[in-house]
């Protein structure tokens, strides 16, 4: 993960730990899950692009 995602996830974890309302905790948890999924998809896309760029058969 990159620094921005790490920072955001840490902030969301703090919010989840300190929040007393179930609805808000569920929202923060869902947002944290979404951030992690987006980061994973970005890494997959970057790896796919890298693989396509290094495919010598398509040069």
PyMOL Python script that loads the backbone (N, CA, C, O; Angstrom):
from pymol import cmd

cmd.read_pdbstr("""\
ATOM      1  N   UNK A   1       0.839  -1.187   0.000  1.00  0.00           N
ATOM      2  CA  UNK A   1       0.000   0.000   0.000  1.00  0.00           C
ATOM      3  C   UNK A   1       0.878   1.241   0.000  1.00  0.00           C
ATOM      4  O   UNK A   1       2.046   1.202   0.385  1.00  0.00           O
ATOM      5  N   UNK A   2       0.296   2.319  -0.432  1.00  0.00           N
ATOM      6  CA  UNK A   2       1.051   3.555  -0.428  1.00  0.00           C
ATOM      7  C   UNK A   2       0.794   4.317   0.870  1.00  0.00           C
ATOM      8  O   UNK A   2      -0.057   3.935   1.674  1.00  0.00           O
ATOM      9  N   UNK A   3       1.534   5.383   1.053  1.00  0.00           N
ATOM     10  CA  UNK A   3       1.456   6.138   2.304  1.00  0.00           C
ATOM     11  C   UNK A   3       0.078   6.729   2.544  1.00  0.00           C
ATOM     12  O   UNK A   3      -0.401   6.741   3.678  1.00  0.00           O
ATOM     13  N   UNK A   4      -0.566   7.219   1.491  1.00  0.00           N
ATOM     14  CA  UNK A   4      -1.890   7.816   1.671  1.00  0.00           C
ATOM     15  C   UNK A   4      -2.914   6.784   2.100  1.00  0.00           C
ATOM     16  O   UNK A   4      -3.734   7.052   2.979  1.00  0.00           O
ATOM     17  N   UNK A   5      -2.878   5.622   1.498  1.00  0.00           N
ATOM     18  CA  UNK A   5      -3.813   4.562   1.869  1.00  0.00           C
ATOM     19  C   UNK A   5      -3.542   4.080   3.283  1.00  0.00           C
ATOM     20  O   UNK A   5      -4.475   3.857   4.054  1.00  0.00           O
ATOM     21  N   UNK A   6      -2.272   3.918   3.628  1.00  0.00           N
ATOM     22  CA  UNK A   6      -1.921   3.504   4.986  1.00  0.00           C
ATOM     23  C   UNK A   6      -2.430   4.510   6.008  1.00  0.00           C
ATOM     24  O   UNK A   6      -3.006   4.137   7.030  1.00  0.00           O
ATOM     25  N   UNK A   7      -2.212   5.789   5.721  1.00  0.00           N
ATOM     26  CA  UNK A   7      -2.664   6.830   6.631  1.00  0.00           C
ATOM     27  C   UNK A   7      -4.183   6.799   6.773  1.00  0.00           C
ATOM     28  O   UNK A   7      -4.709   6.875   7.883  1.00  0.00           O
ATOM     29  N   UNK A   8      -4.882   6.687   5.655  1.00  0.00           N
ATOM     30  CA  UNK A   8      -6.343   6.676   5.679  1.00  0.00           C
ATOM     31  C   UNK A   8      -6.874   5.471   6.450  1.00  0.00           C
ATOM     32  O   UNK A   8      -7.809   5.601   7.240  1.00  0.00           O
ATOM     33  N   UNK A   9      -6.289   4.316   6.225  1.00  0.00           N
ATOM     34  CA  UNK A   9      -6.731   3.111   6.935  1.00  0.00           C
ATOM     35  C   UNK A   9      -6.479   3.257   8.437  1.00  0.00           C
ATOM     36  O   UNK A   9      -7.314   2.854   9.246  1.00  0.00           O
ATOM     37  N   UNK A  10      -5.339   3.826   8.812  1.00  0.00           N
ATOM     38  CA  UNK A  10      -5.060   4.050  10.234  1.00  0.00           C
ATOM     39  C   UNK A  10      -6.073   5.008  10.845  1.00  0.00           C
ATOM     40  O   UNK A  10      -6.535   4.789  11.965  1.00  0.00           O
ATOM     41  N   UNK A  11      -6.418   6.055  10.130  1.00  0.00           N
ATOM     42  CA  UNK A  11      -7.405   7.012  10.631  1.00  0.00           C
ATOM     43  C   UNK A  11      -8.772   6.345  10.783  1.00  0.00           C
ATOM     44  O   UNK A  11      -9.472   6.567  11.771  1.00  0.00           O
ATOM     45  N   UNK A  12      -9.141   5.535   9.808  1.00  0.00           N
ATOM     46  CA  UNK A  12     -10.421   4.839   9.879  1.00  0.00           C
ATOM     47  C   UNK A  12     -10.452   3.846  11.033  1.00  0.00           C
ATOM     48  O   UNK A  12     -11.480   3.700  11.696  1.00  0.00           O
ATOM     49  N   UNK A  13      -9.337   3.164  11.281  1.00  0.00           N
ATOM     50  CA  UNK A  13      -9.275   2.239  12.415  1.00  0.00           C
ATOM     51  C   UNK A  13      -9.448   2.974  13.734  1.00  0.00           C
ATOM     52  O   UNK A  13     -10.109   2.476  14.646  1.00  0.00           O
ATOM     53  N   UNK A  14      -8.853   4.161  13.835  1.00  0.00           N
ATOM     54  CA  UNK A  14      -9.028   4.963  15.051  1.00  0.00           C
ATOM     55  C   UNK A  14     -10.480   5.385  15.217  1.00  0.00           C
ATOM     56  O   UNK A  14     -11.023   5.349  16.320  1.00  0.00           O
ATOM     57  N   UNK A  15     -11.101   5.783  14.120  1.00  0.00           N
ATOM     58  CA  UNK A  15     -12.510   6.161  14.184  1.00  0.00           C
ATOM     59  C   UNK A  15     -13.391   4.977  14.590  1.00  0.00           C
ATOM     60  O   UNK A  15     -14.324   5.132  15.378  1.00  0.00           O
ATOM     61  N   UNK A  16     -13.092   3.809  14.055  1.00  0.00           N
ATOM     62  CA  UNK A  16     -13.861   2.613  14.389  1.00  0.00           C
ATOM     63  C   UNK A  16     -13.717   2.294  15.878  1.00  0.00           C
ATOM     64  O   UNK A  16     -14.692   1.946  16.544  1.00  0.00           O
ATOM     65  N   UNK A  17     -12.491   2.417  16.390  1.00  0.00           N
ATOM     66  CA  UNK A  17     -12.239   2.082  17.791  1.00  0.00           C
ATOM     67  C   UNK A  17     -12.893   3.060  18.762  1.00  0.00           C
ATOM     68  O   UNK A  17     -13.298   2.671  19.857  1.00  0.00           O
ATOM     69  N   UNK A  18     -12.997   4.330  18.362  1.00  0.00           N
ATOM     70  CA  UNK A  18     -13.505   5.340  19.291  1.00  0.00           C
ATOM     71  C   UNK A  18     -14.997   5.614  19.132  1.00  0.00           C
ATOM     72  O   UNK A  18     -15.609   6.213  20.015  1.00  0.00           O
ATOM     73  N   UNK A  19     -15.580   5.191  18.037  1.00  0.00           N
ATOM     74  CA  UNK A  19     -16.998   5.487  17.778  1.00  0.00           C
ATOM     75  C   UNK A  19     -17.906   4.616  18.646  1.00  0.00           C
ATOM     76  O   UNK A  19     -17.667   3.419  18.806  1.00  0.00           O
ATOM     77  N   UNK A  20     -18.939   5.228  19.198  1.00  0.00           N
ATOM     78  CA  UNK A  20     -19.878   4.488  20.038  1.00  0.00           C
ATOM     79  C   UNK A  20     -21.149   4.102  19.282  1.00  0.00           C
ATOM     80  O   UNK A  20     -21.835   3.155  19.667  1.00  0.00           O
ATOM     81  N   UNK A  21     -21.461   4.815  18.229  1.00  0.00           N
ATOM     82  CA  UNK A  21     -22.663   4.533  17.446  1.00  0.00           C
ATOM     83  C   UNK A  21     -22.406   3.371  16.491  1.00  0.00           C
ATOM     84  O   UNK A  21     -21.427   3.371  15.744  1.00  0.00           O
ATOM     85  N   UNK A  22     -23.298   2.380  16.525  1.00  0.00           N
ATOM     86  CA  UNK A  22     -23.152   1.209  15.660  1.00  0.00           C
ATOM     87  C   UNK A  22     -23.190   1.604  14.190  1.00  0.00           C
ATOM     88  O   UNK A  22     -22.400   1.101  13.391  1.00  0.00           O
ATOM     89  N   UNK A  23     -24.103   2.501  13.827  1.00  0.00           N
ATOM     90  CA  UNK A  23     -24.252   2.899  12.422  1.00  0.00           C
ATOM     91  C   UNK A  23     -22.987   3.559  11.901  1.00  0.00           C
ATOM     92  O   UNK A  23     -22.546   3.275  10.787  1.00  0.00           O
ATOM     93  N   UNK A  24     -22.401   4.439  12.706  1.00  0.00           N
ATOM     94  CA  UNK A  24     -21.183   5.126  12.265  1.00  0.00           C
ATOM     95  C   UNK A  24     -19.999   4.163  12.205  1.00  0.00           C
ATOM     96  O   UNK A  24     -19.162   4.258  11.307  1.00  0.00           O
ATOM     97  N   UNK A  25     -19.932   3.234  13.164  1.00  0.00           N
ATOM     98  CA  UNK A  25     -18.853   2.245  13.126  1.00  0.00           C
ATOM     99  C   UNK A  25     -18.974   1.380  11.872  1.00  0.00           C
ATOM    100  O   UNK A  25     -17.973   1.067  11.227  1.00  0.00           O
ATOM    101  N   UNK A  26     -20.187   1.001  11.536  1.00  0.00           N
ATOM    102  CA  UNK A  26     -20.414   0.192  10.331  1.00  0.00           C
ATOM    103  C   UNK A  26     -20.016   0.975   9.084  1.00  0.00           C
ATOM    104  O   UNK A  26     -19.430   0.415   8.157  1.00  0.00           O
ATOM    105  N   UNK A  27     -20.331   2.269   9.060  1.00  0.00           N
ATOM    106  CA  UNK A  27     -19.953   3.111   7.920  1.00  0.00           C
ATOM    107  C   UNK A  27     -18.442   3.192   7.786  1.00  0.00           C
ATOM    108  O   UNK A  27     -17.908   3.016   6.691  1.00  0.00           O
ATOM    109  N   UNK A  28     -17.737   3.461   8.902  1.00  0.00           N
ATOM    110  CA  UNK A  28     -16.274   3.574   8.858  1.00  0.00           C
ATOM    111  C   UNK A  28     -15.643   2.241   8.447  1.00  0.00           C
ATOM    112  O   UNK A  28     -14.667   2.210   7.697  1.00  0.00           O
ATOM    113  N   UNK A  29     -16.211   1.149   8.946  1.00  0.00           N
ATOM    114  CA  UNK A  29     -15.686  -0.169   8.585  1.00  0.00           C
ATOM    115  C   UNK A  29     -15.896  -0.447   7.089  1.00  0.00           C
ATOM    116  O   UNK A  29     -15.005  -0.976   6.424  1.00  0.00           O
ATOM    117  N   UNK A  30     -17.047  -0.099   6.577  1.00  0.00           N
ATOM    118  CA  UNK A  30     -17.314  -0.269   5.150  1.00  0.00           C
ATOM    119  C   UNK A  30     -16.390   0.584   4.299  1.00  0.00           C
ATOM    120  O   UNK A  30     -15.921   0.146   3.249  1.00  0.00           O
ATOM    121  N   UNK A  31     -16.134   1.791   4.747  1.00  0.00           N
ATOM    122  CA  UNK A  31     -15.212   2.671   4.022  1.00  0.00           C
ATOM    123  C   UNK A  31     -13.797   2.105   4.036  1.00  0.00           C
ATOM    124  O   UNK A  31     -13.096   2.157   3.026  1.00  0.00           O
ATOM    125  N   UNK A  32     -13.378   1.568   5.172  1.00  0.00           N
ATOM    126  CA  UNK A  32     -12.056   0.945   5.276  1.00  0.00           C
ATOM    127  C   UNK A  32     -11.947  -0.233   4.311  1.00  0.00           C
ATOM    128  O   UNK A  32     -10.928  -0.395   3.640  1.00  0.00           O
ATOM    129  N   UNK A  33     -12.985  -1.047   4.241  1.00  0.00           N
ATOM    130  CA  UNK A  33     -13.004  -2.189   3.331  1.00  0.00           C
ATOM    131  C   UNK A  33     -12.912  -1.726   1.878  1.00  0.00           C
ATOM    132  O   UNK A  33     -12.202  -2.327   1.072  1.00  0.00           O
ATOM    133  N   UNK A  34     -13.630  -0.660   1.554  1.00  0.00           N
ATOM    134  CA  UNK A  34     -13.604  -0.120   0.195  1.00  0.00           C
ATOM    135  C   UNK A  34     -12.218   0.391  -0.168  1.00  0.00           C
ATOM    136  O   UNK A  34     -11.743   0.151  -1.278  1.00  0.00           O
ATOM    137  N   UNK A  35     -11.568   1.086   0.743  1.00  0.00           N
ATOM    138  CA  UNK A  35     -10.216   1.604   0.489  1.00  0.00           C
ATOM    139  C   UNK A  35      -9.254   0.446   0.230  1.00  0.00           C
ATOM    140  O   UNK A  35      -8.430   0.513  -0.682  1.00  0.00           O
ATOM    141  N   UNK A  36      -9.358  -0.609   1.028  1.00  0.00           N
ATOM    142  CA  UNK A  36      -8.477  -1.762   0.833  1.00  0.00           C
ATOM    143  C   UNK A  36      -8.732  -2.436  -0.515  1.00  0.00           C
ATOM    144  O   UNK A  36      -7.788  -2.847  -1.191  1.00  0.00           O
ATOM    145  N   UNK A  37      -9.997  -2.552  -0.908  1.00  0.00           N
ATOM    146  CA  UNK A  37     -10.329  -3.161  -2.189  1.00  0.00           C
ATOM    147  C   UNK A  37      -9.815  -2.320  -3.349  1.00  0.00           C
ATOM    148  O   UNK A  37      -9.291  -2.859  -4.324  1.00  0.00           O
ATOM    149  N   UNK A  38      -9.961  -1.012  -3.250  1.00  0.00           N
ATOM    150  CA  UNK A  38      -9.468  -0.136  -4.307  1.00  0.00           C
ATOM    151  C   UNK A  38      -7.957  -0.225  -4.424  1.00  0.00           C
ATOM    152  O   UNK A  38      -7.418  -0.245  -5.531  1.00  0.00           O
ATOM    153  N   UNK A  39      -7.273  -0.277  -3.295  1.00  0.00           N
ATOM    154  CA  UNK A  39      -5.814  -0.387  -3.320  1.00  0.00           C
ATOM    155  C   UNK A  39      -5.396  -1.702  -3.971  1.00  0.00           C
ATOM    156  O   UNK A  39      -4.446  -1.735  -4.754  1.00  0.00           O
ATOM    157  N   UNK A  40      -6.093  -2.772  -3.654  1.00  0.00           N
ATOM    158  CA  UNK A  40      -5.785  -4.068  -4.249  1.00  0.00           C
ATOM    159  C   UNK A  40      -6.010  -4.034  -5.762  1.00  0.00           C
ATOM    160  O   UNK A  40      -5.190  -4.553  -6.520  1.00  0.00           O
ATOM    161  N   UNK A  41      -7.090  -3.442  -6.195  1.00  0.00           N
ATOM    162  CA  UNK A  41      -7.381  -3.342  -7.636  1.00  0.00           C
ATOM    163  C   UNK A  41      -6.343  -2.480  -8.351  1.00  0.00           C
ATOM    164  O   UNK A  41      -5.946  -2.790  -9.474  1.00  0.00           O
ATOM    165  N   UNK A  42      -5.907  -1.413  -7.713  1.00  0.00           N
ATOM    166  CA  UNK A  42      -4.881  -0.566  -8.329  1.00  0.00           C
ATOM    167  C   UNK A  42      -3.581  -1.341  -8.501  1.00  0.00           C
ATOM    168  O   UNK A  42      -2.914  -1.209  -9.528  1.00  0.00           O
ATOM    169  N   UNK A  43      -3.213  -2.147  -7.512  1.00  0.00           N
ATOM    170  CA  UNK A  43      -1.999  -2.956  -7.627  1.00  0.00           C
ATOM    171  C   UNK A  43      -2.131  -3.984  -8.738  1.00  0.00           C
ATOM    172  O   UNK A  43      -1.176  -4.223  -9.476  1.00  0.00           O
ATOM    173  N   UNK A  44      -3.315  -4.600  -8.866  1.00  0.00           N
ATOM    174  CA  UNK A  44      -3.530  -5.573  -9.930  1.00  0.00           C
ATOM    175  C   UNK A  44      -3.427  -4.917 -11.301  1.00  0.00           C
ATOM    176  O   UNK A  44      -2.817  -5.471 -12.215  1.00  0.00           O
ATOM    177  N   UNK A  45      -4.019  -3.745 -11.442  1.00  0.00           N
ATOM    178  CA  UNK A  45      -3.978  -3.037 -12.725  1.00  0.00           C
ATOM    179  C   UNK A  45      -2.556  -2.620 -13.067  1.00  0.00           C
ATOM    180  O   UNK A  45      -2.140  -2.724 -14.221  1.00  0.00           O
ATOM    181  N   UNK A  46      -1.806  -2.148 -12.074  1.00  0.00           N
ATOM    182  CA  UNK A  46      -0.423  -1.761 -12.320  1.00  0.00           C
ATOM    183  C   UNK A  46       0.416  -2.959 -12.748  1.00  0.00           C
ATOM    184  O   UNK A  46       1.262  -2.848 -13.635  1.00  0.00           O
ATOM    185  N   UNK A  47       0.179  -4.097 -12.117  1.00  0.00           N
ATOM    186  CA  UNK A  47       0.915  -5.312 -12.490  1.00  0.00           C
ATOM    187  C   UNK A  47       0.536  -5.761 -13.902  1.00  0.00           C
ATOM    188  O   UNK A  47       1.391  -6.214 -14.663  1.00  0.00           O
ATOM    189  N   UNK A  48      -0.745  -5.635 -14.249  1.00  0.00           N
ATOM    190  CA  UNK A  48      -1.183  -6.018 -15.587  1.00  0.00           C
ATOM    191  C   UNK A  48      -0.555  -5.111 -16.642  1.00  0.00           C
ATOM    192  O   UNK A  48      -0.095  -5.590 -17.679  1.00  0.00           O
ATOM    193  N   UNK A  49      -0.534  -3.828 -16.386  1.00  0.00           N
ATOM    194  CA  UNK A  49       0.088  -2.882 -17.325  1.00  0.00           C
ATOM    195  C   UNK A  49       1.571  -3.184 -17.464  1.00  0.00           C
ATOM    196  O   UNK A  49       2.106  -3.194 -18.572  1.00  0.00           O
ATOM    197  N   UNK A  50       2.234  -3.430 -16.344  1.00  0.00           N
ATOM    198  CA  UNK A  50       3.654  -3.749 -16.374  1.00  0.00           C
ATOM    199  C   UNK A  50       3.909  -5.012 -17.187  1.00  0.00           C
ATOM    200  O   UNK A  50       4.855  -5.072 -17.972  1.00  0.00           O
ATOM    201  N   UNK A  51       3.064  -6.018 -16.997  1.00  0.00           N
ATOM    202  CA  UNK A  51       3.222  -7.256 -17.754  1.00  0.00           C
ATOM    203  C   UNK A  51       3.013  -7.052 -19.236  1.00  0.00           C
ATOM    204  O   UNK A  51       3.719  -7.653 -20.046  1.00  0.00           O
ATOM    205  N   UNK A  52       2.059  -6.216 -19.612  1.00  0.00           N
ATOM    206  CA  UNK A  52       1.811  -5.957 -21.026  1.00  0.00           C
ATOM    207  C   UNK A  52       2.940  -5.155 -21.648  1.00  0.00           C
ATOM    208  O   UNK A  52       3.274  -5.359 -22.815  1.00  0.00           O
ATOM    209  N   UNK A  53       3.528  -4.247 -20.887  1.00  0.00           N
ATOM    210  CA  UNK A  53       4.624  -3.450 -21.419  1.00  0.00           C
ATOM    211  C   UNK A  53       5.869  -4.295 -21.670  1.00  0.00           C
ATOM    212  O   UNK A  53       6.642  -4.012 -22.585  1.00  0.00           O
ATOM    213  N   UNK A  54       6.059  -5.324 -20.864  1.00  0.00           N
ATOM    214  CA  UNK A  54       7.248  -6.152 -21.003  1.00  0.00           C
ATOM    215  C   UNK A  54       7.022  -7.379 -21.869  1.00  0.00           C
ATOM    216  O   UNK A  54       7.899  -8.238 -21.962  1.00  0.00           O
ATOM    217  N   UNK A  55       5.873  -7.475 -22.497  1.00  0.00           N
ATOM    218  CA  UNK A  55       5.600  -8.603 -23.388  1.00  0.00           C
ATOM    219  C   UNK A  55       6.346  -8.363 -24.701  1.00  0.00           C
ATOM    220  O   UNK A  55       5.909  -7.558 -25.523  1.00  0.00           O
ATOM    221  N   UNK A  56       7.456  -9.051 -24.900  1.00  0.00           N
ATOM    222  CA  UNK A  56       8.294  -8.812 -26.078  1.00  0.00           C
ATOM    223  C   UNK A  56       7.615  -9.230 -27.367  1.00  0.00           C
ATOM    224  O   UNK A  56       8.025  -8.778 -28.437  1.00  0.00           O
ATOM    225  N   UNK A  57       6.611 -10.060 -27.312  1.00  0.00           N
ATOM    226  CA  UNK A  57       5.926 -10.506 -28.519  1.00  0.00           C
ATOM    227  C   UNK A  57       5.051  -9.402 -29.121  1.00  0.00           C
ATOM    228  O   UNK A  57       4.708  -9.462 -30.301  1.00  0.00           O
ATOM    229  N   UNK A  58       4.692  -8.404 -28.323  1.00  0.00           N
ATOM    230  CA  UNK A  58       3.857  -7.329 -28.816  1.00  0.00           C
ATOM    231  C   UNK A  58       4.653  -6.066 -29.155  1.00  0.00           C
ATOM    232  O   UNK A  58       4.058  -5.037 -29.473  1.00  0.00           O
ATOM    233  N   UNK A  59       5.971  -6.127 -29.093  1.00  0.00           N
ATOM    234  CA  UNK A  59       6.781  -4.944 -29.390  1.00  0.00           C
ATOM    235  C   UNK A  59       6.757  -4.654 -30.847  1.00  0.00           C
ATOM    236  O   UNK A  59       7.382  -3.693 -31.296  1.00  0.00           O
TER     237      UNK A  59
END
""", "prot")
cmd.dss("prot")
cmd.show_as("cartoon", "prot")
cmd.util.cbc("prot")
cmd.orient("prot")
